């Protein structure tokens, strides 16, 4: 566009976007320890419930949370209300919740509960299971699986 056309556009009426009823949700500030403290207990309860439904071994669940050691893992499993997750762990649990929800929307309960353990021919997984893919790839892999299922 030439400069004169840009100037002509600026002298015209000001464009006003149409009004909408959509109000974007407030973004949760995960840098705030208070916000993470508020969300951690319910996030951990949900995480351990998902691991139970998916029949994920504790060794794999620890890797999904970022490779935490036995002591902290079993302490948070026993008393989820006592642990404040860090930002990385909050993202991991959030992605896993989205994956869990999407699988249950796309598939029946039985397949949804087994899906993470089934070898997958999608080129993202290259024949491995979604669980192995997410363990090896961490947060970026979880994000990819979430996007795949949401698409």
N, C-alpha and C positions, 0 to 999 in steps of 0.2 A: 504494500500500500504506500502511496506517495505521502510526503509530509502534508501537502495541501488537503488531501482527503482526511488525514488524521485531524487536522485543524478544523475542517468542516464538521467532523463528527463531534468535536468538543464544543462547538458553538450551538449544536442542536440541543434539544431537550435532554435532560439527564435521564438516563435509563433507570427505571426502578423495577427491581425483580418482583414478580408476583408474590403476594403473601401466601404463606403456607401454614398449615397447622402442625407441621413437623417441628419438633423441638429436639435438637440433638441431646443425647444423654450427657450428663456430667461425667467427665473423665476422672477415673479414680487415680489419685496421685500415689503411685506405688513407691515413690521416693520417701513418702511419709511413713515413719515407723508406726504411728498411730493407726493409719489406714490398714497397713499390713497386719497389725495386731488385731484389728477389728475383723479382718477377713480370714486370718490364718486358721482358726479353729474349724470353721465350717468348711474351708477349703481342704483341710487335711481329712476331716470326716468323709467328705465326698471322695477324695482321692483313694482312701483305703476301702471305701465301699466299691468303687470302680475296680480296684485291683482284685477284690474278692469276686466280683461278678465276672471279670475277665479271666479269673484264675491265673493271675500273674504271680510268679514266684517272688519272694521277698528280695532275692538278689537282683532281679530285673526291676522291681519297683524302686529299689535304691538307686539304680542307674537312671531311671526315668526322672527321679528327683534331683539328678545332677551328680550321682556317684557318692552319696553320703555314706558314712561308715555305720557299722552295726549299732553302736551305742546311741547316737542321736536318732537313728531310724526307729529303733524299738522303743525309745523314750517317747517320740512323737506318736507312734502307733498306740502306745499305752495311754498317753495323756495329751491328746491333740490340742487341748485348750492351753497348754503350757508353752507351746512353741510359736515363735513369730518367724514366719517364712521370710527368706530374703527375696529380692526382686526377681532373680532368676527362677527361683522355685515357684513364685507366684505365676510367672509366665508359663512355666511348664505345666502346672496344675490347670491353668486356664485353657491352654491348648488341648490338654487331655480331656477336659470337660466338654469342650466344643466337639472334639472327635467322637466322644461317647454319645453325645446328643445326636450328631449327624448320622452316625451308624444306626442308631435306633430309629431315626426317621426313615432312613433308606431301606433298612432290612427288617425282617421279623426278629423277634426277641432272641430266638435260638441262634440264628446266624450272626446277629449283632454281638452276642456274647462271645462268640468264637472267632469273629473276624480278625482280631489282632494276631491270632495264632495261625491263621491259614496262609499258606504260600500264595503270593499274589503275582499274577502275570503282567500287571500294569508295569510299564517301563520304569516308573519311579522306583518300584520295589525290586525289579529284576529277578523275580522268582522267590525272593525272601519274604518273610512275614512282615506285616506292618510293625509289629512289636520290635523285631530285630532292627528294622530300618530306623525306628525312632530312638532306640537305645544307642545305636552306632552314630546317628546323626545329630542327636541332641535337639535343642530348640529349633534350629532351622528345619530339621526333618519333621518335627511336630507341626511346624507352621505349614510345611508342604502338604502333609497328610490332611491337615485341617482345610486347606484351600482346595485340595482334590475333592474332598467329601462335600464341601459347600458348593462346589461348581456343579 
